[in-house]
Each structure stands twice: as structure tokens, then as C-alpha cells.
Amino acid sequence: MTHDRASPFAATPEPPYYIVSFSSIRAEGDQGYGAMGAKMEALALAQDGCFGLESARRSDGFGITISFWRDEESILAWKNVVSHMAAQKLGRERWYEQYEVRVARVERAYSFHANGGESLAEHVD
């Protein structure tokens, strides 16, 4: 499954799958943040098991990035990519005042589109 760059929404499969939610408050200044963010996005999307990501940032510096993953093994592999580990270190030193990471398994997913109606994807054991 690939990320459609024309859409702000990640292309996710039928549940179950996993999300990693990264909420942060940015420090002042860029200090290479924009370039590293673009590099990490491209690297994450190239990882086996990554379905895509969605991201937004307010003008006051608060932002959320949610990445979508096949399984916990894929998430752990991404966490341990050397370039990603270096970016995490720089994030703590330069770019973030605070951040929260949350990992969750998606059991149900709903969507609505004005031209296409509503749909439900649900994991059934």
C-alpha cells in the first residue's frame, strides 16, 4: 500500500493495523527542522510496513503526526533506524519543548466523503 501524495489522508488497509501518534510542542526557530522533517517523512514512508502518515501543526507550535503501520514489529524496526534515532536525539536537544508518543491498535475505522458517503472498516475475529 502506498501513500497518495495528492491526498492528506494515509491509505490504510482494513483493520487491524497500528498507529503511532506523535504530539509535540516546537521550540522557537527552525535549526534544520524542516529539512530533517522532510527526510524523516520520506524515510518512514519507505519502511516496510508503513502505510502512510498524516500531519498538522498549529501556528502556536503544537503539532500532531500520526503514522500508520502493519504491525508492532514494523514500528519497532522504524524506531531503531539509525537516521531516525539521530533525528530523535536532535529533537530532544533542539526542536521540541515537549512531546508525547502513543501507540495503538486500530480495530475499526470510519470514513466520510461528501461525494461518496460513509464507510466502515471493522476487524472481526
Stockholm file with secondary structure:
# STOCKHOLM 1.0

chainA/1-125         MTHDRASPFAATPEPPYYIVSFSSIRAEGDQGYGAMGAKMEALALAQDGCFGLESARRSDGFGITISFWRDEESILAWKNVVSHMAAQKLGRERWYEQYEVRVARVERAYSFHANGGESLAEHVD
#=GR chainA/1-125 SS CCCCTTSSSCCCCSSCEEEEEEEEEECSSCTTHHHHHHHHHHHHHHSTTEEEEEEEECTTSEEEEEEEESCHHHHHHHHTCHHHHHHHHHIIIIIEEEEEEEEEEECEEEEEETTTEEEEEECCC
#=GC SS_cons         CCCCTTSSSCCCCSSCEEEEEEEEEECSSCTTHHHHHHHHHHHHHHSTTEEEEEEEECTTSEEEEEEEESCHHHHHHHHTCHHHHHHHHHIIIIIEEEEEEEEEEECEEEEEETTTEEEEEECCC
//
